[in-house]
Amino acid sequence: MNLTDDDKKWILDQMAINAAATKADLERVETSLLTAFHKWASPMEMRMKTHREVLRTMDLETSLIN
């Protein structure tokens, strides 16, 4: 089976369309993942900062006892 030039052009055009759609899908997924991570990380960072301050205070108080 031989492909005509029109067939080859159509196949290449379809491949280009699919590549563009795939790139757009990947960008959408990356954006969704980054957004979800930032929504999770911001409160987590605040909790860690609070815990860090509590531990520093406890360390200070413990060192004063000794």
C-alpha positions in Angstrom: 0.0 0.0 0.0 1.5 3.3 -1.1 0.5 6.6 0.5 -0.1 9.6 -1.7 1.4 12.9 -0.9 -2.0 14.1 0.3 -2.2 11.1 2.7 1.2 11.9 4.1 0.3 15.5 4.5 -2.9 14.6 6.3 -1.0 12.3 8.6 1.6 14.9 9.4 -1.1 17.5 10.1 -2.9 15.1 12.4 0.3 14.4 14.3 0.9 18.1 14.7 -2.6 18.6 16.0 -2.2 15.8 18.5 1.2 17.1 19.6 -0.3 20.5 20.3 -3.2 19.0 22.2 -0.8 16.8 24.2 1.3 19.8 25.1 -1.8 21.8 26.2 -2.9 18.8 28.3 0.5 18.6 30.0 0.5 22.3 30.7 -2.9 22.0 32.3 -1.9 19.1 34.4 1.3 20.8 35.5 -0.6 23.9 36.5 -3.1 21.9 38.4 -0.4 20.0 40.3 1.5 23.2 41.1 -1.6 24.9 42.3 -2.6 21.9 44.5 1.0 21.8 45.9 1.0 25.5 46.8 -2.4 25.1 48.5 -1.0 22.3 50.6 2.4 23.7 51.2 1.4 27.1 52.5 -0.6 25.9 55.5 2.0 23.2 56.1 4.8 25.8 56.2 2.8 27.8 58.8 2.3 24.7 61.0 6.0 23.9 60.8 6.9 27.5 61.7 4.6 27.4 64.7 6.0 24.0 65.8 9.6 25.3 65.3 8.9 28.3 67.6 7.3 26.2 70.3 10.3 23.8 70.2 12.7 26.7 70.4 10.9 28.1 73.4 10.9 24.7 75.1 14.6 24.4 74.4 15.2 27.8 75.9 13.2 27.0 79.0 14.9 23.6 79.4 18.4 25.2 79.1 17.4 27.7 81.9 16.4 24.9 84.2 19.9 23.3 83.9 
